[in-house]
């Protein structure tokens, strides 16, 4: 389960790196939005993992 969270975090990092060198504001904005989605999914997976341990 933690490997799934890590996958989402890595995807978010890669997307933010791509956004930093994006050729236009529209592309940058889209990449940042998708990165935020991956961050939210990583948080969701981590919360579910913590809930299972309780």
mmCIF file as Biopython writes it, N, C-alpha, C and O atoms, coordinates in Angstrom:
data_model
#
loop_
_atom_site.group_PDB
_atom_site.id
_atom_site.type_symbol
_atom_site.label_atom_id
_atom_site.label_alt_id
_atom_site.label_comp_id
_atom_site.label_asym_id
_atom_site.label_entity_id
_atom_site.label_seq_id
_atom_site.pdbx_PDB_ins_code
_atom_site.Cartn_x
_atom_site.Cartn_y
_atom_site.Cartn_z
_atom_site.occupancy
_atom_site.B_iso_or_equiv
_atom_site.auth_seq_id
_atom_site.auth_asym_id
_atom_site.pdbx_PDB_model_num
ATOM 1   N N  . UNK A ? 1  ? 0.822  -1.191 0.000   1.0 0.0 1  A 1 
ATOM 2   C CA . UNK A ? 1  ? 0.000  0.000  0.000   1.0 0.0 1  A 1 
ATOM 3   C C  . UNK A ? 1  ? 0.873  1.265  0.000   1.0 0.0 1  A 1 
ATOM 4   O O  . UNK A ? 1  ? 0.567  2.245  -0.680  1.0 0.0 1  A 1 
ATOM 5   N N  . UNK A ? 2  ? 1.946  1.222  0.764   1.0 0.0 2  A 1 
ATOM 6   C CA . UNK A ? 2  ? 2.830  2.384  0.791   1.0 0.0 2  A 1 
ATOM 7   C C  . UNK A ? 2  ? 3.547  2.580  -0.539  1.0 0.0 2  A 1 
ATOM 8   O O  . UNK A ? 2  ? 3.891  3.704  -0.906  1.0 0.0 2  A 1 
ATOM 9   N N  . UNK A ? 3  ? 3.771  1.479  -1.260  1.0 0.0 3  A 1 
ATOM 10  C CA . UNK A ? 3  ? 4.405  1.607  -2.572  1.0 0.0 3  A 1 
ATOM 11  C C  . UNK A ? 3  ? 3.489  2.358  -3.540  1.0 0.0 3  A 1 
ATOM 12  O O  . UNK A ? 3  ? 3.959  3.062  -4.434  1.0 0.0 3  A 1 
ATOM 13  N N  . UNK A ? 4  ? 2.189  2.202  -3.353  1.0 0.0 4  A 1 
ATOM 14  C CA . UNK A ? 4  ? 1.226  2.935  -4.187  1.0 0.0 4  A 1 
ATOM 15  C C  . UNK A ? 4  ? 1.274  4.437  -3.875  1.0 0.0 4  A 1 
ATOM 16  O O  . UNK A ? 4  ? 1.217  5.266  -4.783  1.0 0.0 4  A 1 
ATOM 17  N N  . UNK A ? 5  ? 1.378  4.775  -2.600  1.0 0.0 5  A 1 
ATOM 18  C CA . UNK A ? 5  ? 1.491  6.182  -2.208  1.0 0.0 5  A 1 
ATOM 19  C C  . UNK A ? 5  ? 2.779  6.780  -2.768  1.0 0.0 5  A 1 
ATOM 20  O O  . UNK A ? 5  ? 2.792  7.909  -3.258  1.0 0.0 5  A 1 
ATOM 21  N N  . UNK A ? 6  ? 3.853  6.012  -2.688  1.0 0.0 6  A 1 
ATOM 22  C CA . UNK A ? 6  ? 5.136  6.487  -3.203  1.0 0.0 6  A 1 
ATOM 23  C C  . UNK A ? 6  ? 5.079  6.712  -4.709  1.0 0.0 6  A 1 
ATOM 24  O O  . UNK A ? 6  ? 5.677  7.658  -5.221  1.0 0.0 6  A 1 
ATOM 25  N N  . UNK A ? 7  ? 4.365  5.849  -5.417  1.0 0.0 7  A 1 
ATOM 26  C CA . UNK A ? 7  ? 4.200  6.019  -6.858  1.0 0.0 7  A 1 
ATOM 27  C C  . UNK A ? 7  ? 3.510  7.353  -7.164  1.0 0.0 7  A 1 
ATOM 28  O O  . UNK A ? 7  ? 3.909  8.067  -8.085  1.0 0.0 7  A 1 
ATOM 29  N N  . UNK A ? 8  ? 2.479  7.681  -6.390  1.0 0.0 8  A 1 
ATOM 30  C CA . UNK A ? 8  ? 1.773  8.942  -6.608  1.0 0.0 8  A 1 
ATOM 31  C C  . UNK A ? 8  ? 2.668  10.151 -6.284  1.0 0.0 8  A 1 
ATOM 32  O O  . UNK A ? 8  ? 2.632  11.165 -6.981  1.0 0.0 8  A 1 
ATOM 33  N N  . UNK A ? 9  ? 3.458  10.030 -5.234  1.0 0.0 9  A 1 
ATOM 34  C CA . UNK A ? 9  ? 4.368  11.124 -4.868  1.0 0.0 9  A 1 
ATOM 35  C C  . UNK A ? 9  ? 5.409  11.328 -5.964  1.0 0.0 9  A 1 
ATOM 36  O O  . UNK A ? 9  ? 5.713  12.461 -6.336  1.0 0.0 9  A 1 
ATOM 37  N N  . UNK A ? 10 ? 5.948  10.237 -6.473  1.0 0.0 10 A 1 
ATOM 38  C CA . UNK A ? 10 ? 6.938  10.348 -7.556  1.0 0.0 10 A 1 
ATOM 39  C C  . UNK A ? 10 ? 6.328  10.970 -8.805  1.0 0.0 10 A 1 
ATOM 40  O O  . UNK A ? 10 ? 6.965  11.782 -9.476  1.0 0.0 10 A 1 
ATOM 41  N N  . UNK A ? 11 ? 5.103  10.590 -9.113  1.0 0.0 11 A 1 
ATOM 42  C CA . UNK A ? 11 ? 4.433  11.165 -10.278 1.0 0.0 11 A 1 
ATOM 43  C C  . UNK A ? 11 ? 4.228  12.668 -10.084 1.0 0.0 11 A 1 
ATOM 44  O O  . UNK A ? 11 ? 4.426  13.450 -11.013 1.0 0.0 11 A 1 
ATOM 45  N N  . UNK A ? 12 ? 3.834  13.066 -8.880  1.0 0.0 12 A 1 
ATOM 46  C CA . UNK A ? 12 ? 3.623  14.485 -8.598  1.0 0.0 12 A 1 
ATOM 47  C C  . UNK A ? 12 ? 4.926  15.272 -8.741  1.0 0.0 12 A 1 
ATOM 48  O O  . UNK A ? 12 ? 4.935  16.374 -9.289  1.0 0.0 12 A 1 
ATOM 49  N N  . UNK A ? 13 ? 6.019  14.701 -8.247  1.0 0.0 13 A 1 
ATOM 50  C CA . UNK A ? 13 ? 7.320  15.373 -8.358  1.0 0.0 13 A 1 
ATOM 51  C C  . UNK A ? 13 ? 7.710  15.529 -9.826  1.0 0.0 13 A 1 
ATOM 52  O O  . UNK A ? 13 ? 8.152  16.598 -10.247 1.0 0.0 13 A 1 
ATOM 53  N N  . UNK A ? 14 ? 7.549  14.475 -10.590 1.0 0.0 14 A 1 
ATOM 54  C CA . UNK A ? 14 ? 7.904  14.526 -12.013 1.0 0.0 14 A 1 
ATOM 55  C C  . UNK A ? 14 ? 7.050  15.556 -12.749 1.0 0.0 14 A 1 
ATOM 56  O O  . UNK A ? 14 ? 7.554  16.307 -13.584 1.0 0.0 14 A 1 
ATOM 57  N N  . UNK A ? 15 ? 5.767  15.588 -12.439 1.0 0.0 15 A 1 
ATOM 58  C CA . UNK A ? 15 ? 4.881  16.554 -13.098 1.0 0.0 15 A 1 
ATOM 59  C C  . UNK A ? 15 ? 5.242  17.987 -12.726 1.0 0.0 15 A 1 
ATOM 60  O O  . UNK A ? 15 ? 5.199  18.876 -13.577 1.0 0.0 15 A 1 
ATOM 61  N N  . UNK A ? 16 ? 5.592  18.218 -11.481 1.0 0.0 16 A 1 
ATOM 62  C CA . UNK A ? 16 ? 5.989  19.574 -11.061 1.0 0.0 16 A 1 
ATOM 63  C C  . UNK A ? 16 ? 7.300  19.988 -11.729 1.0 0.0 16 A 1 
ATOM 64  O O  . UNK A ? 16 ? 7.474  21.151 -12.091 1.0 0.0 16 A 1 
ATOM 65  N N  . UNK A ? 17 ? 8.220  19.038 -11.891 1.0 0.0 17 A 1 
ATOM 66  C CA . UNK A ? 17 ? 9.466  19.342 -12.597 1.0 0.0 17 A 1 
ATOM 67  C C  . UNK A ? 17 ? 9.180  19.709 -14.056 1.0 0.0 17 A 1 
ATOM 68  O O  . UNK A ? 17 ? 9.764  20.649 -14.594 1.0 0.0 17 A 1 
ATOM 69  N N  . UNK A ? 18 ? 8.282  18.962 -14.683 1.0 0.0 18 A 1 
ATOM 70  C CA . UNK A ? 18 ? 7.908  19.276 -16.068 1.0 0.0 18 A 1 
ATOM 71  C C  . UNK A ? 18 ? 7.216  20.632 -16.147 1.0 0.0 18 A 1 
ATOM 72  O O  . UNK A ? 18 ? 7.432  21.393 -17.091 1.0 0.0 18 A 1 
ATOM 73  N N  . UNK A ? 19 ? 6.395  20.926 -15.167 1.0 0.0 19 A 1 
ATOM 74  C CA . UNK A ? 19 ? 5.674  22.210 -15.159 1.0 0.0 19 A 1 
ATOM 75  C C  . UNK A ? 19 ? 6.643  23.378 -15.062 1.0 0.0 19 A 1 
ATOM 76  O O  . UNK A ? 19 ? 6.398  24.445 -15.625 1.0 0.0 19 A 1 
ATOM 77  N N  . UNK A ? 20 ? 7.731  23.177 -14.354 1.0 0.0 20 A 1 
ATOM 78  C CA . UNK A ? 20 ? 8.709  24.254 -14.193 1.0 0.0 20 A 1 
ATOM 79  C C  . UNK A ? 20 ? 9.313  24.673 -15.534 1.0 0.0 20 A 1 
ATOM 80  O O  . UNK A ? 20 ? 9.699  25.829 -15.708 1.0 0.0 20 A 1 
ATOM 81  N N  . UNK A ? 21 ? 9.392  23.748 -16.469 1.0 0.0 21 A 1 
ATOM 82  C CA . UNK A ? 21 ? 9.973  24.088 -17.771 1.0 0.0 21 A 1 
ATOM 83  C C  . UNK A ? 21 ? 8.931  24.049 -18.892 1.0 0.0 21 A 1 
ATOM 84  O O  . UNK A ? 21 ? 9.274  23.919 -20.067 1.0 0.0 21 A 1 
ATOM 85  N N  . UNK A ? 22 ? 7.678  24.161 -18.520 1.0 0.0 22 A 1 
ATOM 86  C CA . UNK A ? 22 ? 6.608  24.119 -19.524 1.0 0.0 22 A 1 
ATOM 87  C C  . UNK A ? 22 ? 6.683  25.341 -20.439 1.0 0.0 22 A 1 
ATOM 88  O O  . UNK A ? 22 ? 7.024  26.438 -19.995 1.0 0.0 22 A 1 
ATOM 89  N N  . UNK A ? 23 ? 6.366  25.146 -21.705 1.0 0.0 23 A 1 
ATOM 90  C CA . UNK A ? 23 ? 6.484  26.242 -22.666 1.0 0.0 23 A 1 
ATOM 91  C C  . UNK A ? 23 ? 5.387  27.302 -22.536 1.0 0.0 23 A 1 
ATOM 92  O O  . UNK A ? 23 ? 5.564  28.428 -23.000 1.0 0.0 23 A 1 
ATOM 93  N N  . UNK A ? 24 ? 4.267  26.959 -21.916 1.0 0.0 24 A 1 
ATOM 94  C CA . UNK A ? 24 ? 3.200  27.950 -21.811 1.0 0.0 24 A 1 
ATOM 95  C C  . UNK A ? 24 ? 2.520  27.856 -20.455 1.0 0.0 24 A 1 
ATOM 96  O O  . UNK A ? 24 ? 2.648  26.861 -19.741 1.0 0.0 24 A 1 
ATOM 97  N N  . UNK A ? 25 ? 1.797  28.911 -20.120 1.0 0.0 25 A 1 
ATOM 98  C CA . UNK A ? 25 ? 1.075  28.940 -18.851 1.0 0.0 25 A 1 
ATOM 99  C C  . UNK A ? 25 ? -0.027 27.887 -18.802 1.0 0.0 25 A 1 
ATOM 100 O O  . UNK A ? 25 ? -0.305 27.327 -17.742 1.0 0.0 25 A 1 
ATOM 101 N N  . UNK A ? 26 ? -0.645 27.622 -19.929 1.0 0.0 26 A 1 
ATOM 102 C CA . UNK A ? 26 ? -1.724 26.635 -19.970 1.0 0.0 26 A 1 
ATOM 103 C C  . UNK A ? 26 ? -1.179 25.243 -19.661 1.0 0.0 26 A 1 
ATOM 104 O O  . UNK A ? 26 ? -1.767 24.504 -18.871 1.0 0.0 26 A 1 
ATOM 105 N N  . UNK A ? 27 ? -0.081 24.895 -20.271 1.0 0.0 27 A 1 
ATOM 106 C CA . UNK A ? 27 ? 0.537  23.590 -20.029 1.0 0.0 27 A 1 
ATOM 107 C C  . UNK A ? 27 ? 1.006  23.504 -18.584 1.0 0.0 27 A 1 
ATOM 108 O O  . UNK A ? 27 ? 0.817  22.480 -17.927 1.0 0.0 27 A 1 
ATOM 109 N N  . UNK A ? 28 ? 1.617  24.571 -18.088 1.0 0.0 28 A 1 
ATOM 110 C CA . UNK A ? 28 ? 2.097  24.604 -16.707 1.0 0.0 28 A 1 
ATOM 111 C C  . UNK A ? 28 ? 0.939  24.398 -15.735 1.0 0.0 28 A 1 
ATOM 112 O O  . UNK A ? 28 ? 1.046  23.626 -14.782 1.0 0.0 28 A 1 
ATOM 113 N N  . UNK A ? 29 ? -0.149 25.083 -15.980 1.0 0.0 29 A 1 
ATOM 114 C CA . UNK A ? 29 ? -1.326 24.981 -15.116 1.0 0.0 29 A 1 
ATOM 115 C C  . UNK A ? 29 ? -1.897 23.564 -15.135 1.0 0.0 29 A 1 
ATOM 116 O O  . UNK A ? 29 ? -2.256 23.027 -14.088 1.0 0.0 29 A 1 
ATOM 117 N N  . UNK A ? 30 ? -1.981 22.969 -16.299 1.0 0.0 30 A 1 
ATOM 118 C CA . UNK A ? 30 ? -2.502 21.610 -16.422 1.0 0.0 30 A 1 
ATOM 119 C C  . UNK A ? 30 ? -1.611 20.615 -15.680 1.0 0.0 30 A 1 
ATOM 120 O O  . UNK A ? 30 ? -2.113 19.752 -14.960 1.0 0.0 30 A 1 
ATOM 121 N N  . UNK A ? 31 ? -0.310 20.727 -15.849 1.0 0.0 31 A 1 
ATOM 122 C CA . UNK A ? 31 ? 0.608  19.824 -15.163 1.0 0.0 31 A 1 
ATOM 123 C C  . UNK A ? 31 ? 0.524  19.975 -13.646 1.0 0.0 31 A 1 
ATOM 124 O O  . UNK A ? 31 ? 0.595  18.986 -12.917 1.0 0.0 31 A 1 
ATOM 125 N N  . UNK A ? 32 ? 0.374  21.200 -13.176 1.0 0.0 32 A 1 
ATOM 126 C CA . UNK A ? 32 ? 0.253  21.431 -11.742 1.0 0.0 32 A 1 
ATOM 127 C C  . UNK A ? 32 ? -1.051 20.851 -11.198 1.0 0.0 32 A 1 
ATOM 128 O O  . UNK A ? 32 ? -1.080 20.325 -10.085 1.0 0.0 32 A 1 
ATOM 129 N N  . UNK A ? 33 ? -2.116 20.943 -11.970 1.0 0.0 33 A 1 
ATOM 130 C CA . UNK A ? 33 ? -3.394 20.362 -11.553 1.0 0.0 33 A 1 
ATOM 131 C C  . UNK A ? 33 ? -3.296 18.847 -11.426 1.0 0.0 33 A 1 
ATOM 132 O O  . UNK A ? 33 ? -3.776 18.265 -10.454 1.0 0.0 33 A 1 
ATOM 133 N N  . UNK A ? 34 ? -2.672 18.217 -12.412 1.0 0.0 34 A 1 
ATOM 134 C CA . UNK A ? 34 ? -2.527 16.760 -12.377 1.0 0.0 34 A 1 
ATOM 135 C C  . UNK A ? 34 ? -1.602 16.360 -11.221 1.0 0.0 34 A 1 
ATOM 136 O O  . UNK A ? 34 ? -1.835 15.340 -10.571 1.0 0.0 34 A 1 
ATOM 137 N N  . UNK A ? 35 ? -0.569 17.141 -10.963 1.0 0.0 35 A 1 
ATOM 138 C CA . UNK A ? 35 ? 0.318  16.872 -9.826  1.0 0.0 35 A 1 
ATOM 139 C C  . UNK A ? 35 ? -0.460 16.953 -8.513  1.0 0.0 35 A 1 
ATOM 140 O O  . UNK A ? 35 ? -0.258 16.132 -7.618  1.0 0.0 35 A 1 
ATOM 141 N N  . UNK A ? 36 ? -1.335 17.927 -8.398  1.0 0.0 36 A 1 
ATOM 142 C CA . UNK A ? 36 ? -2.151 18.065 -7.188  1.0 0.0 36 A 1 
ATOM 143 C C  . UNK A ? 36 ? -3.072 16.862 -7.002  1.0 0.0 36 A 1 
ATOM 144 O O  . UNK A ? 36 ? -3.314 16.430 -5.876  1.0 0.0 36 A 1 
ATOM 145 N N  . UNK A ? 37 ? -3.579 16.330 -8.093  1.0 0.0 37 A 1 
ATOM 146 C CA . UNK A ? 37 ? -4.429 15.133 -8.021  1.0 0.0 37 A 1 
ATOM 147 C C  . UNK A ? 37 ? -3.613 13.955 -7.485  1.0 0.0 37 A 1 
ATOM 148 O O  . UNK A ? 37 ? -4.091 13.203 -6.636  1.0 0.0 37 A 1 
ATOM 149 N N  . UNK A ? 38 ? -2.399 13.797 -7.973  1.0 0.0 38 A 1 
ATOM 150 C CA . UNK A ? 38 ? -1.545 12.706 -7.494  1.0 0.0 38 A 1 
ATOM 151 C C  . UNK A ? 38 ? -1.194 12.884 -6.019  1.0 0.0 38 A 1 
ATOM 152 O O  . UNK A ? 38 ? -1.132 11.905 -5.275  1.0 0.0 38 A 1 
ATOM 153 N N  . UNK A ? 39 ? -0.966 14.117 -5.596  1.0 0.0 39 A 1 
ATOM 154 C CA . UNK A ? 39 ? -0.689 14.365 -4.180  1.0 0.0 39 A 1 
ATOM 155 C C  . UNK A ? 39 ? -1.892 13.991 -3.323  1.0 0.0 39 A 1 
ATOM 156 O O  . UNK A ? 39 ? -1.738 13.382 -2.264  1.0 0.0 39 A 1 
ATOM 157 N N  . UNK A ? 40 ? -3.078 14.350 -3.777  1.0 0.0 40 A 1 
ATOM 158 C CA . UNK A ? 40 ? -4.293 14.005 -3.038  1.0 0.0 40 A 1 
ATOM 159 C C  . UNK A ? 40 ? -4.475 12.492 -2.962  1.0 0.0 40 A 1 
ATOM 160 O O  . UNK A ? 40 ? -4.879 11.965 -1.925  1.0 0.0 40 A 1 
ATOM 161 N N  . UNK A ? 41 ? -4.185 11.807 -4.039  1.0 0.0 41 A 1 
ATOM 162 C CA . UNK A ? 41 ? -4.302 10.345 -4.030  1.0 0.0 41 A 1 
ATOM 163 C C  . UNK A ? 41 ? -3.284 9.724  -3.073  1.0 0.0 41 A 1 
ATOM 164 O O  . UNK A ? 41 ? -3.591 8.750  -2.385  1.0 0.0 41 A 1 
ATOM 165 N N  . UNK A ? 42 ? -2.093 10.277 -3.029  1.0 0.0 42 A 1 
ATOM 166 C CA . UNK A ? 42 ? -1.075 9.763  -2.103  1.0 0.0 42 A 1 
ATOM 167 C C  . UNK A ? 42 ? -1.536 9.959  -0.661  1.0 0.0 42 A 1 
ATOM 168 O O  . UNK A ? 42 ? -1.385 9.059  0.165   1.0 0.0 42 A 1 
ATOM 169 N N  . UNK A ? 43 ? -2.093 11.123 -0.355  1.0 0.0 43 A 1 
ATOM 170 C CA . UNK A ? 43 ? -2.605 11.368 1.001   1.0 0.0 43 A 1 
ATOM 171 C C  . UNK A ? 43 ? -3.730 10.403 1.346   1.0 0.0 43 A 1 
ATOM 172 O O  . UNK A ? 43 ? -3.810 9.906  2.469   1.0 0.0 43 A 1 
ATOM 173 N N  . UNK A ? 44 ? -4.598 10.140 0.375   1.0 0.0 44 A 1 
ATOM 174 C CA . UNK A ? 44 ? -5.720 9.217  0.596   1.0 0.0 44 A 1 
ATOM 175 C C  . UNK A ? 44 ? -5.211 7.808  0.902   1.0 0.0 44 A 1 
ATOM 176 O O  . UNK A ? 44 ? -5.713 7.146  1.810   1.0 0.0 44 A 1 
ATOM 177 N N  . UNK A ? 45 ? -4.223 7.358  0.148   1.0 0.0 45 A 1 
ATOM 178 C CA . UNK A ? 45 ? -3.660 6.030  0.368   1.0 0.0 45 A 1 
ATOM 179 C C  . UNK A ? 45 ? -3.007 5.959  1.749   1.0 0.0 45 A 1 
ATOM 180 O O  . UNK A ? 45 ? -3.159 4.965  2.458   1.0 0.0 45 A 1 
ATOM 181 N N  . UNK A ? 46 ? -2.284 7.009  2.129   1.0 0.0 46 A 1 
ATOM 182 C CA . UNK A ? 46 ? -1.630 7.017  3.438   1.0 0.0 46 A 1 
ATOM 183 C C  . UNK A ? 46 ? -2.654 7.012  4.572   1.0 0.0 46 A 1 
ATOM 184 O O  . UNK A ? 46 ? -2.466 6.320  5.573   1.0 0.0 46 A 1 
ATOM 185 N N  . UNK A ? 47 ? -3.727 7.775  4.422   1.0 0.0 47 A 1 
ATOM 186 C CA . UNK A ? 47 ? -4.782 7.773  5.443   1.0 0.0 47 A 1 
ATOM 187 C C  . UNK A ? 47 ? -5.416 6.397  5.563   1.0 0.0 47 A 1 
ATOM 188 O O  . UNK A ? 47 ? -5.681 5.930  6.671   1.0 0.0 47 A 1 
ATOM 189 N N  . UNK A ? 48 ? -5.659 5.750  4.446   1.0 0.0 48 A 1 
ATOM 190 C CA . UNK A ? 48 ? -6.254 4.403  4.461   1.0 0.0 48 A 1 
ATOM 191 C C  . UNK A ? 48 ? -5.290 3.421  5.120   1.0 0.0 48 A 1 
ATOM 192 O O  . UNK A ? 48 ? -5.721 2.529  5.850   1.0 0.0 48 A 1 
ATOM 193 N N  . UNK A ? 49 ? -4.012 3.573  4.876   1.0 0.0 49 A 1 
ATOM 194 C CA . UNK A ? 49 ? -3.012 2.705  5.474   1.0 0.0 49 A 1 
ATOM 195 C C  . UNK A ? 49 ? -2.980 2.891  6.989   1.0 0.0 49 A 1 
ATOM 196 O O  . UNK A ? 49 ? -2.883 1.916  7.734   1.0 0.0 49 A 1 
ATOM 197 N N  . UNK A ? 50 ? -3.062 4.136  7.443   1.0 0.0 50 A 1 
ATOM 198 C CA . UNK A ? 50 ? -3.061 4.410  8.875   1.0 0.0 50 A 1 
ATOM 199 C C  . UNK A ? 50 ? -4.336 3.897  9.531   1.0 0.0 50 A 1 
ATOM 200 O O  . UNK A ? 50 ? -4.295 3.411  10.662  1.0 0.0 50 A 1 
ATOM 201 N N  . UNK A ? 51 ? -5.451 3.995  8.849   1.0 0.0 51 A 1 
ATOM 202 C CA . UNK A ? 51 ? -6.715 3.525  9.402   1.0 0.0 51 A 1 
ATOM 203 C C  . UNK A ? 51 ? -6.702 2.009  9.577   1.0 0.0 51 A 1 
ATOM 204 O O  . UNK A ? 51 ? -7.295 1.495  10.525  1.0 0.0 51 A 1 
ATOM 205 N N  . UNK A ? 52 ? -6.045 1.297  8.691   1.0 0.0 52 A 1 
ATOM 206 C CA . UNK A ? 52 ? -5.956 -0.156 8.810   1.0 0.0 52 A 1 
ATOM 207 C C  . UNK A ? 52 ? -5.131 -0.583 10.020  1.0 0.0 52 A 1 
ATOM 208 O O  . UNK A ? 52 ? -5.380 -1.630 10.617  1.0 0.0 52 A 1 
ATOM 209 N N  . UNK A ? 53 ? -4.160 0.231  10.369  1.0 0.0 53 A 1 
ATOM 210 C CA . UNK A ? 53 ? -3.294 -0.128 11.498  1.0 0.0 53 A 1 
ATOM 211 C C  . UNK A ? 53 ? -3.980 0.081  12.841  1.0 0.0 53 A 1 
ATOM 212 O O  . UNK A ? 53 ? -3.525 -0.452 13.853  1.0 0.0 53 A 1 
ATOM 213 N N  . UNK A ? 54 ? -5.052 0.839  12.866  1.0 0.0 54 A 1 
ATOM 214 C CA . UNK A ? 54 ? -5.729 1.123  14.144  1.0 0.0 54 A 1 
ATOM 215 C C  . UNK A ? 54 ? -6.707 0.077  14.504  1.0 0.0 54 A 1 
ATOM 216 O O  . UNK A ? 54 ? -7.356 0.170  15.546  1.0 0.0 54 A 1 
#
